[in-house]
Amino acid sequence: MKNTLGDLNLHLFAQLERLGDEEVKGENLSEEINRAKAISDIASRIISNGSLVLEAKKVAENSLNIEQPVPRMLEGK
């Protein structure tokens, strides 16, 4: 399972490539568009959650003046 924003970025670009495939047509294209909409909705929620986690980390660091590890979901590859 992939759980970082970097992994999410890779999934989004892969979906973009599938949508750009000119050989995908008709019902297959409709299914791909529906899939893309679902992925986009979930990605937006993940990014929003990541922003919240990052903001909370900034507040905690400023309040406690101690360093904390980066939350796992924000780690790069």
DSSP file (Angstrom, degrees, kcal/mol; ACC not computed):
  #  RESIDUE AA STRUCTURE BP1 BP2  ACC     N-H-->O    O-->H-N    N-H-->O    O-->H-N    TCO  KAPPA ALPHA  PHI   PSI    X-CA   Y-CA   Z-CA
    1    1 A M              0   0    0      0, 0.0     2,-0.4     0, 0.0     0, 0.0   0.000 360.0 360.0 360.0 140.7    0.0    0.0    0.0
    2    2 A K        +     0   0    0      1,-0.1     0, 0.0     5,-0.1     0, 0.0  -0.871 360.0 168.2-106.3 133.0    1.3    3.5   -0.8
    3    3 A N        +     0   0    0     -2,-0.4     2,-0.3    69,-0.1    72,-0.1   0.199  38.3  93.8-134.8  19.0    0.7    6.2    1.7
    4    4 A T  S  > S-     0   0    0     70,-0.1     4,-2.1     1,-0.1    70,-0.2  -0.747  75.6-118.0-112.6 163.2    2.7    9.3    0.9
    5    5 A L  H  > S+     0   0    0     68,-1.0     4,-2.2    70,-0.3     5,-0.1   0.809 117.3  58.5 -66.0 -28.3    1.9   12.5   -1.0
    6    6 A G  H  > S+     0   0    0     69,-0.6     4,-1.8     2,-0.2    -1,-0.2   0.906 106.2  47.6 -64.1 -41.7    4.6   11.6   -3.5
    7    7 A D  H  > S+     0   0    0      2,-0.2     4,-2.2     1,-0.2    -2,-0.2   0.893 109.8  53.1 -64.8 -40.2    2.8    8.3   -4.1
    8    8 A L  H  X S+     0   0    0     -4,-2.1     4,-2.5     1,-0.2    -2,-0.2   0.916 106.0  53.6 -60.4 -43.1   -0.4   10.1   -4.6
    9    9 A N  H  X S+     0   0    0     -4,-2.2     4,-2.2     1,-0.2    -1,-0.2   0.902 107.7  50.6 -58.5 -42.5    1.2   12.4   -7.1
   10   10 A L  H  X S+     0   0    0     -4,-1.8     4,-2.1     1,-0.2    -1,-0.2   0.902 109.9  50.2 -62.7 -41.2    2.4    9.3   -9.1
   11   11 A H  H  X S+     0   0    0     -4,-2.2     4,-2.3     2,-0.2    -2,-0.2   0.902 109.6  51.2 -63.5 -41.1   -1.2    7.9   -9.1
   12   12 A L  H  X S+     0   0    0     -4,-2.5     4,-2.2     1,-0.2    -2,-0.2   0.911 111.3  46.8 -64.6 -42.1   -2.6   11.2  -10.3
   13   13 A F  H  X S+     0   0    0     -4,-2.2     4,-2.1     2,-0.2    -1,-0.2   0.872 110.6  52.9 -68.4 -35.2   -0.2   11.4  -13.2
   14   14 A A  H  X S+     0   0    0     -4,-2.1     4,-2.0     2,-0.2    -2,-0.2   0.908 109.8  48.8 -63.9 -40.8   -0.8    7.7  -14.1
   15   15 A Q  H  X S+     0   0    0     -4,-2.3     4,-2.4     1,-0.2    -2,-0.2   0.900 108.6  53.6 -65.0 -40.1   -4.6    8.5  -14.2
   16   16 A L  H  X S+     0   0    0     -4,-2.2     4,-1.7     1,-0.2    -1,-0.2   0.895 107.6  51.1 -60.7 -40.2   -3.9   11.5  -16.4
   17   17 A E  H  X S+     0   0    0     -4,-2.1     4,-0.5     2,-0.2    -1,-0.2   0.903 108.9  50.7 -63.8 -41.0   -2.0    9.3  -18.8
   18   18 A R  H >< S+     0   0    0     -4,-2.0     3,-0.9     1,-0.2    -2,-0.2   0.905 110.6  49.3 -64.1 -39.9   -4.9    6.9  -18.9
   19   19 A L  H 3< S+     0   0    0     -4,-2.4    -1,-0.2     1,-0.2    -2,-0.2   0.824 109.0  53.6 -67.3 -30.1   -7.3    9.7  -19.7
   20   20 A G  H 3< S+     0   0    0     -4,-1.7     2,-0.8    -5,-0.2    -1,-0.2   0.528  77.7 113.0 -82.5  -5.6   -5.0   11.0  -22.4
   21   21 A D    X<  -     0   0    0     -3,-0.9     3,-1.6    -4,-0.5    -3,-0.0  -0.570  54.4-160.2 -71.0 109.5   -4.9    7.6  -24.2
   22   22 A E  T 3  S+     0   0    0     -2,-0.8    -1,-0.2     1,-0.3    -4,-0.0   0.621  85.4  66.1 -69.8 -12.5   -6.7    8.3  -27.5
   23   23 A E  T 3  S+     0   0    0      2,-0.0     2,-0.6    -3,-0.0    -1,-0.3   0.643  79.6  91.0 -83.1 -14.3   -7.4    4.6  -28.0
   24   24 A V    <   +     0   0    0     -3,-1.6     2,-0.3    -6,-0.2     0, 0.0  -0.736  61.2 155.2 -83.5 119.9   -9.7    4.5  -25.0
   25   25 A K    >>  +     0   0    0     -2,-0.6     3,-1.1     4,-0.0     4,-0.8  -0.869  35.1   1.7-140.4 168.8  -13.2    5.2  -26.3
   26   26 A G  H 3> S-     0   0    0     -2,-0.3     4,-2.2     1,-0.3     3,-0.2  -0.200 124.4  -0.9  59.5-132.6  -16.9    4.7  -25.6
   27   27 A E  H 3> S+     0   0    0      1,-0.2     4,-2.6     2,-0.2    -1,-0.3   0.861 133.9  55.9 -62.9 -37.1  -17.8    2.9  -22.5
   28   28 A N  H <> S+     0   0    0     -3,-1.1     4,-2.1     1,-0.2    -1,-0.2   0.896 108.4  48.4 -62.3 -39.4  -14.2    2.3  -21.5
   29   29 A L  H  X S+     0   0    0     -4,-0.8     4,-2.6     2,-0.2    -2,-0.2   0.906 110.1  51.7 -66.9 -41.4  -13.6    6.1  -21.6
   30   30 A S  H  X S+     0   0    0     -4,-2.2     4,-2.4     1,-0.2    -2,-0.2   0.921 110.6  48.4 -60.3 -43.8  -16.7    6.7  -19.5
   31   31 A E  H  X S+     0   0    0     -4,-2.6     4,-2.4     1,-0.2    -1,-0.2   0.901 111.5  50.1 -62.7 -40.6  -15.5    4.2  -16.9
   32   32 A E  H  X S+     0   0    0     -4,-2.1     4,-2.6     2,-0.2    -2,-0.2   0.883 109.6  50.9 -66.8 -38.1  -12.1    5.9  -16.9
   33   33 A I  H  X S+     0   0    0     -4,-2.6     4,-2.3     2,-0.2    -2,-0.2   0.916 110.9  48.3 -65.0 -42.9  -13.6    9.3  -16.5
   34   34 A N  H  X S+     0   0    0     -4,-2.4     4,-2.1     2,-0.2    -2,-0.2   0.907 112.1  49.4 -62.3 -41.5  -15.7    8.1  -13.5
   35   35 A R  H  X S+     0   0    0     -4,-2.4     4,-2.7     1,-0.2    -2,-0.2   0.920 109.9  51.4 -62.4 -43.5  -12.6    6.5  -12.0
   36   36 A A  H  X S+     0   0    0     -4,-2.6     4,-2.7     1,-0.2    -2,-0.2   0.888 108.3  51.5 -62.3 -39.9  -10.7    9.8  -12.5
   37   37 A K  H  X S+     0   0    0     -4,-2.3     4,-2.2     2,-0.2    -1,-0.2   0.915 111.7  47.0 -63.4 -42.4  -13.5   11.7  -10.7
   38   38 A A  H  X S+     0   0    0     -4,-2.1     4,-2.4     2,-0.2    -2,-0.2   0.921 113.3  48.0 -65.1 -44.2  -13.4    9.3   -7.8
   39   39 A I  H  X S+     0   0    0     -4,-2.7     4,-2.9     1,-0.2    -2,-0.2   0.911 111.4  51.2 -62.8 -42.1   -9.6    9.5   -7.6
   40   40 A S  H  X S+     0   0    0     -4,-2.7     4,-2.3     2,-0.2    -1,-0.2   0.903 109.9  49.3 -62.4 -42.3   -9.7   13.2   -7.8
   41   41 A D  H  X S+     0   0    0     -4,-2.2     4,-1.7     2,-0.2    -2,-0.2   0.935 114.6  44.1 -62.8 -46.9  -12.2   13.5   -5.0
   42   42 A I  H  X S+     0   0    0     -4,-2.4     4,-2.4     1,-0.2    -2,-0.2   0.906 112.1  53.3 -65.7 -41.1  -10.2   11.2   -2.7
   43   43 A A  H  X S+     0   0    0     -4,-2.9     4,-2.8     1,-0.2     5,-0.2   0.900 106.6  52.8 -60.6 -41.6   -6.9   12.9   -3.6
   44   44 A S  H  X S+     0   0    0     -4,-2.3     4,-2.4     1,-0.2    -1,-0.2   0.900 110.3  47.8 -61.0 -40.4   -8.4   16.3   -2.6
   45   45 A R  H  X S+     0   0    0     -4,-1.7     4,-2.5     2,-0.2    -2,-0.2   0.898 112.0  49.1 -67.6 -40.2   -9.4   14.9    0.7
   46   46 A I  H  X S+     0   0    0     -4,-2.4     4,-2.7     2,-0.2    -2,-0.2   0.924 112.6  47.8 -64.7 -44.1   -6.0   13.4    1.3
   47   47 A I  H  X S+     0   0    0     -4,-2.8     4,-2.3     2,-0.2    -2,-0.2   0.909 111.9  50.0 -64.1 -41.9   -4.3   16.7    0.4
   48   48 A S  H  X S+     0   0    0     -4,-2.4     4,-2.0    -5,-0.2    -1,-0.2   0.916 112.0  47.7 -61.1 -43.8   -6.6   18.6    2.6
   49   49 A N  H  X S+     0   0    0     -4,-2.5     4,-2.5     1,-0.2    -2,-0.2   0.903 110.3  52.5 -64.1 -41.3   -5.9   16.2    5.5
   50   50 A G  H  X S+     0   0    0     -4,-2.7     4,-2.6     1,-0.2    -2,-0.2   0.889 107.9  51.6 -61.4 -39.7   -2.1   16.5    4.8
   51   51 A S  H  X S+     0   0    0     -4,-2.3     4,-2.5     2,-0.2    -1,-0.2   0.900 109.9  49.6 -63.4 -40.5   -2.4   20.3    5.0
   52   52 A L  H  X S+     0   0    0     -4,-2.0     4,-2.5     2,-0.2    -2,-0.2   0.919 111.3  48.3 -63.9 -44.0   -4.2   20.0    8.3
   53   53 A V  H  X S+     0   0    0     -4,-2.5     4,-2.3     2,-0.2    -2,-0.2   0.916 112.5  49.1 -62.5 -43.4   -1.5   17.6    9.7
   54   54 A L  H  X S+     0   0    0     -4,-2.6     4,-2.2     2,-0.2    -2,-0.2   0.914 111.4  48.8 -63.4 -43.4    1.3   20.0    8.5
   55   55 A E  H  X S+     0   0    0     -4,-2.5     4,-2.4     1,-0.2    -1,-0.2   0.908 111.0  50.6 -63.1 -41.8   -0.4   23.0   10.1
   56   56 A A  H  X S+     0   0    0     -4,-2.5     4,-2.7     1,-0.2    -1,-0.2   0.893 109.2  51.6 -62.8 -39.5   -0.8   21.1   13.3
   57   57 A K  H  X S+     0   0    0     -4,-2.3     4,-2.6     2,-0.2    -2,-0.2   0.910 109.4  49.8 -63.7 -42.0    2.8   20.1   13.2
   58   58 A K  H  X S+     0   0    0     -4,-2.2     4,-2.3     2,-0.2    -2,-0.2   0.921 112.3  47.2 -62.1 -44.1    3.8   23.8   12.7
   59   59 A V  H  X S+     0   0    0     -4,-2.4     4,-2.6     2,-0.2     5,-0.2   0.923 112.5  49.7 -63.5 -43.9    1.7   24.9   15.6
   60   60 A A  H  X S+     0   0    0     -4,-2.7     4,-2.9     1,-0.2     5,-0.4   0.912 111.7  48.3 -62.4 -42.9    3.1   22.1   17.8
   61   61 A E  H  X S+     0   0    0     -4,-2.6     4,-1.7     1,-0.2    -1,-0.2   0.903 114.7  45.2 -65.3 -40.9    6.6   23.0   17.0
   62   62 A N  H  < S+     0   0    0     -4,-2.3    -2,-0.2    -5,-0.2    -1,-0.2   0.871 118.4  43.4 -69.7 -36.6    6.0   26.7   17.6
   63   63 A S  H  < S+     0   0    0     -4,-2.6    -2,-0.2    -5,-0.2    -3,-0.2   0.909 127.2  27.7 -75.7 -43.3    4.2   26.0   20.9
   64   64 A L  H  < S-     0   0    0     -4,-2.9    -3,-0.2    -5,-0.2    -2,-0.2   0.630  90.5-141.8 -96.5 -15.7    6.4   23.4   22.3
   65   65 A N     <  +     0   0    0     -4,-1.7     2,-0.3    -5,-0.4    -4,-0.1   0.847  61.6 117.9  55.1  37.3    9.7   24.5   20.7
   66   66 A I        -     0   0    0     -6,-0.3     2,-0.4    -5,-0.2    -1,-0.2  -0.942  67.5-112.5-128.6 154.1   10.8   20.9   20.1
   67   67 A E        -     0   0    0     -2,-0.3     0, 0.0    -3,-0.1     0, 0.0  -0.692  32.0-172.1 -88.1 138.3   11.4   19.0   17.0
   68   68 A Q        -     0   0    0     -2,-0.4    -7,-0.0   -11,-0.1   -11,-0.0  -0.911  30.9 -96.8-124.4 153.0    9.1   16.2   16.1
   69   69 A P        -     0   0    0      0, 0.0     3,-0.1     0, 0.0    -1,-0.0  -0.310  47.9 -95.5 -65.8 154.7    9.4   13.6   13.3
   70   70 A V        -     0   0    0      1,-0.1     5,-0.1     2,-0.1   -16,-0.0  -0.521  48.6-101.8 -68.1 132.9    7.5   14.3   10.0
   71   71 A P    >   -     0   0    0      0, 0.0     3,-2.0     0, 0.0     4,-0.5  -0.293  32.0-117.1 -56.2 142.7    4.2   12.5   10.0
   72   72 A R  G >  S+     0   0    0      1,-0.3     3,-1.4     2,-0.2   -69,-0.1   0.839 111.4  58.7 -53.8 -40.5    4.4    9.3    7.9
   73   73 A M  G 3  S+     0   0    0      1,-0.3   -68,-1.0   -69,-0.1    -1,-0.3   0.702 105.3  51.2 -67.0 -16.5    1.8   10.5    5.3
   74   74 A L  G <  S+     0   0    0     -3,-2.0    -1,-0.3   -70,-0.2    -2,-0.2   0.485  84.7 114.1 -96.7  -4.8    3.9   13.5    4.5
   75   75 A E    <   -     0   0    0     -3,-1.4   -69,-0.6    -4,-0.5   -70,-0.3  -0.341  59.9-136.0 -67.0 146.2    7.2   11.6    4.0
   76   76 A G              0   0    0    -72,-0.1    -1,-0.1   -71,-0.1    -2,-0.0  -0.192 360.0 360.0 -84.2-173.6    8.7   11.5    0.5
   77   77 A K              0   0    0     -2,-0.1    -1,-0.1   -73,-0.0    -2,-0.1   0.483 360.0 360.0 -75.8 360.0   10.0    8.4   -1.2
